[in-house]
Amino acid sequence: MSEQQFFEIDTEFINEVSTETISWQGIESKAVRDGTKLKALPTASVEDLRRIDRECLSWGDTVHYQENPIFVTGCQQGLVFDNDGNTYIDIGMWHSSCNFGYRNPQIDSEVLKQFNTLPQACGDFLHREKLLIAKQVVDAIYERTGIKGRVSFNVGGSLVVEDALKIVRKNTGKNKVAVMMGGYHGRSLATLNLSSSHRYRQYFNEFPERAIMFPFANCSQCFYEKERDTCDLYCARMISKAFENEYYGIASATSSEIGAMVIEPCQGRGYTIPPKDFYQKFITDLRERGILIVADEIQVGMYRTGKLFAFEHFGFVPDIITLSKSFTNGLSPVSLVWARADLVDPTVFTPGHAHSNFANHPLGTAAALATWQYMLAQDYETSVPAKGECFLAKLRQLQARHPFVYSVAGLGLLLNMVFADERGIPYRNSAQLAAAIAQDNDFTCLGKTWRMILQTGGYDLNVLKFAPYLDISYEEIDCTIAVLDQVLQKLGPMLSTQSMHKGGVK
Ligand SMILES: Cc1ncc(COP(=O)(O)O)c(C=O)c1O
């Protein structure tokens, strides 16, 4: 079913009703009369809508990290369009929620088919798409790890991380987990125990089950102030050591107070890529004490790093894996948790252990299935590393031209650029400044005008994070780098004249 046909069905419905204009809080809206019911079809201006945002919405949402968020009206592949006619190169793809491009026709058409056949289904029924995507994921993980598992679904990332925690609790009898500093696992009350930022918890009282946090291998800003060339992975050795002796407080030679370590194999905070042998240095010690390993692949899975799962780069196999975001290419928010078969055996994880009303929503399972099929039909294992190398080489060229670029790194199409002075002291909030420059100014490339959406991160908001859509062409990489170069040219003088230490880190 084409998109055109889909809209035709909608039009038939609209033709049956008559319209009139109504006014609400000074905003003109078109009203649709349908028998006895009156429905408002908002036709308010963008200024009216921004006023609604100011007056009617809670601002707890991250959209108000920005003073003047983009009013988005369209998207296509790696581009976003706004109501003022600006075209943005989106180099973050919604924090890796749309790895396969906005409005991917092959994925969208399957969802439209689902919409026209089984758009709704109670979670108490089985349906085809849910079972087929489950089989695809279970098989793919078996092929890569030789381990049999089972999956269940939920709505969005936080809830599926909570499901992972339930599996850990049920099997280990322990509530406490370990995580890495800089990690992010969600902002629900339970996952706030795991996400490292103190700021996310600070307004919400005590978190008695707050995870134990270990410094991550964030080598451009080492917690232990060591140099990568000489550190011999000191941070990894310290994690191992913490479990060695009962007087270090969490474990002994055979036992441990924690049920699991929850890991983002590469961290979303700064698109930080640890050394290849980082995890191997301590995971065996954890396993010997019965500690389960959870790989949170929500942001870095789905071929973002050139492999289906980021953990595949690091020589360990998790017991539990979470997926969300690009699992449905950002369409209907169905997420997934995979666990080793014995951990979720039907006699262990019995009916009712997990449930959310929309967890198996058929538009979501259809989106996931279509996304998976699209993904497998590409050769991302070859193309993503090749494009990533090209992107990284061009970032290196920018580093050579702009002295405030301290380091650049990448794994597949997960890349970063760190702003710091020659001693490695970060330019605090500099990435946020770069993002504002990129978003609010016009740049030129290939005779066209562009703006750019840049993702920011790092412990001091001094890192740009790049996650283009995986089908980005080499020409698009060139254009992205050309625009980024122009952004950095504007940023440079501001770094030397403006104190970067003002303002809160967001
Ligand atoms: C690694 C990781 N885990 C969990 C989450 C939470 O997902 P959600 O925002 O859908 O709850 C995110 C979201 O950014 C994430 O990147």
The ligand as an ORCA input file, in Angstrom:
! r2SCAN-3c Opt
* xyz 0 1
  C      21.843      3.221     26.308
  C      20.471      3.689     26.656
  N      19.735      2.995     27.532
  C      18.489      3.383     27.865
  C      17.928      4.531     27.335
  C      16.551      4.963     27.742
  O      15.670      4.882     26.676
  P      14.297      5.706     26.682
  O      14.653      7.149     26.589
  O      13.567      5.206     25.474
  O      13.594      5.371     27.951
  C      18.662      5.278     26.418
  C      18.115      6.508     25.836
  O      18.788      7.368     25.336
  C      19.968      4.859     26.080
  O      20.730      5.540     25.207
*
